[in-house]
Amino acid sequence: MRLWNKQQEKLFFTNSKSFASPEQLFYKTDDGRYLTYWPKLYRGKKSTLQARNSLIGNFTEKWVSDLFKNLIEDEELCIVQQARVPSVGITSKSPADIVVATENKKILKASQVKLICEVKMSLVWNWQYDPVLDRVTEVGDFRTHQGKPSFTRSDSILKAIGKCIDIRVSNLESTKIPIIVVGNAPLSNGFSKKADYLKHAGLIQGFWSLNPFPLNHGNTRKTTPKGGFIRFDNTDELKIHLNRLFDQDLNFFSGMQSPNSLGKLIEIANQEKTYEEKGLKFLNLLKRS
């Protein structure tokens, strides 16, 4: 199975046209063209297209789910879409897009969750639909249209960050669960430092783009300095990073303490024998302080 590309977007239209009209999938310009996005230089009348958002959301979540199933090495792990984990604030009002868990069920305990994945993918290229030939043709990458796909859309990024932080601070049971945000476009320049900070702070383990070539010509950012954002170029690279999350014993911790208080906690933890015991002791003391 390949990473995101133009063929995936064509497949979306092929699958959707059996139950959605062209008016639900495309904007119609003043000169009668059906387009995925308004072109950069278009100055005619515009309408708002809402029906497509849920369709592409369902399609991309299923696509990521199938991709992860093929790449995760542990056969005892399951992929659950629209999962609920009430103990960490993931309810029916805002379920997790994709969860990797030890049980294949919609309602999970935090101890059963090995990864939470928020999917922020969309159509990246501009496509034109020919109703006579019943055919879609690519007419430009995201530099040629007015749309803001995936990680280039600031409100989409902020929504993902807000949800991830809400999960992370909802309960101590979330401290051992990795959280990633998956997209299919480059991360905007304004969020590069934020992505690195969020990863360094342990709030989110990364913004991952699964689209190796989002531009028709030229290249895009591969990664940020501290790896908060990564563009994966092949499934082998993604597989390594994905399975690495399950091999690590991660622990999120946060707090505001005076140097004096921290010194006391460190002194107590230092009485343990091994580095692992010292670390666990310090984390437990920090949680109770």
Sequence and secondary structure as in RCSB ss.txt:
>XXXX:A:sequence
MRLWNKQQEKLFFTNSKSFASPEQLFYKTDDGRYLTYWPKLYRGKKSTLQARNSLIGNFTEKWVSDLFKNLIEDE
ELCIVQQARVPSVGITSKSPADIVVATENKKILKASQVKLICEVKMSLVWNWQYDPVLDRVTEVGDFRTHQGKPS
FTRSDSILKAIGKCIDIRVSNLESTKIPIIVVGNAPLSNGFSKKADYLKHAGLIQGFWSLNPFPLNHGNTRKTTP
KGGFIRFDNTDELKIHLNRLFDQDLNFFSGMQSPNSLGKLIEIANQEKTYEEKGLKFLNLLKRS
>XXXX:A:secstr
   S HHHHHHHHHHHTTTS HHHH EE TTS EESS BTT  S      HHHHHHHHHHHHHHHHHHHHH   T
T EEEEEEBBGGGTB TTS EEEEEESS SSB  GGGEEEEEEEE    SEEEEETTTTEEEEEE TTSBS   G
GG HHHHHHHHHHHHHHHHH GGGGG  EEEEESS   GGGHHHHHHHHHTTS SEEEE  S  SSSS    B T
TSSEEE  SHHHHHHHHHHHHHS          HHHHHHHHHHHTTSSSHHHHHHHHHHHHHH 
